[in-house]
Amino acid sequence: MIGFIRYQCTRYIRSLKFIPPITIFFIWSITFYTYKGVPTLSSYGVSSVVIYLTMTWIGMSVFTLEEENEKQLLFTQLGSKFRFLFGKWSLCLLIAILLLVFAILYPIIIGSFKTAITPLHIGLSIFIHFLFSILGLVVGSFFSITTFGRKKYSWLAAMLINILSIVSEGMIAKIAWLKWIFFILPPVGKMMNYFSNEDFFNVEIGLRLLLLWGIIYTVIAFTVVTKMFIKAER
């Protein structure tokens, strides 16, 4: 498995598909923190959304490295479709961790925040960045390795889901019945409500339940995507 992950990393670098999403992420980060005295949690909330979008892009590009015949050959060599899937996800998570570290440390190093950083800031920021990375990977996987990924407009559909999940709370506030439809979307918008406030707040029970729901949603989503992938490759 380690060999497969190393092979995927080399293949991904040589493909140059990583350049657009990662370049845009770094340019955005540097531009966003040009000004000093920005609020801590809301800034980290925005950067977590950017990672969410970036990881969707990266996930889809990683899963489109091979042609169909190459993929079938890898299935045979690995002896399991799940090992193929796990290897791809592992590469994406390694990239996500690198982006997360930069997103957390860069504004601290250049002194962008107007208040002192606390362990609460760091803990919540690491969690939300990692969770949003995973959610982005879920969306990218869904629209690249399942039957939906074989549609002509899979990239456009993935971006549409991303946008709807981000703005869902605003739309629900205007059209209440949409909450029953948007329930299936990644809970990005709900979490952003908590991170759009000022830096001083308590980790109330509502936030704890929402973060727990984010974890449960991720587990369910990965399970569904895995089953759909295996079924699609029969």
C-alpha positions, 0 to 999 in steps of 0.5 A: 500500500505504501508503494501504491501511495508513493506511486500515486504521489509521483504520478500526480506530481508529474501530471501537473494537475496539482498546480492550479488548485494549490497555486490558487490556494496559496495566492488566496491565502497570501492575499487574504492576510495582506492586512493586519488586525483580522479576527482569528476565528472568522478568518480561519472559518473563511480559510477552511471553506477555501480548503473545502473547495480546494480539496474537492478539486484535488480529489477529482484530479487525483481520481482522474489520473488513470485511464480505465484500462490502467485502473483495472490493472491497478485493481488486479495488482492491489488485489482489492478495489478498496485498497485502490480507493484507500490509497487515493484517499491517503494521498489526498489527506497528505495534501490536505494536511500540508494545506492545513498546516500552512493555513493555520501557521501562516497568519500566526507567523506574519502576525495577522490577527488582532488578538492573541492566539489561544489553545481554543483557537488552535484546536477549533481551527485545526478541527474545522480545517481538517473536517472541511478538507474531508468534506471536500474530498467526499464531494470530489470523490462522489463526482469522480468515482461513482456513476455520477462521475461519468456524467458530462457535467460532473465537475460543474455538479461538484462545484454546484454542491459546494456552493449550495452547501456554503450558502445553504443557511442563507437560502433556508432563512428565506425558504424554510422548506429547503432545509429538508432538501439541503439536509443531504448536503455537507454541513458547511454553512451551519458550521460557518455560522459559528465561525463568523462571530468575533473571537470570544465565545463559549463552545456551547452545546449547539456547536458540539452537536454540530461538530459531532454531526459533521463527523457522523456525516463524514462517516456515512458519506464515505461509506456510501461513496465506497459502496457506490464505487465498488458497485460502479466498478463491477 
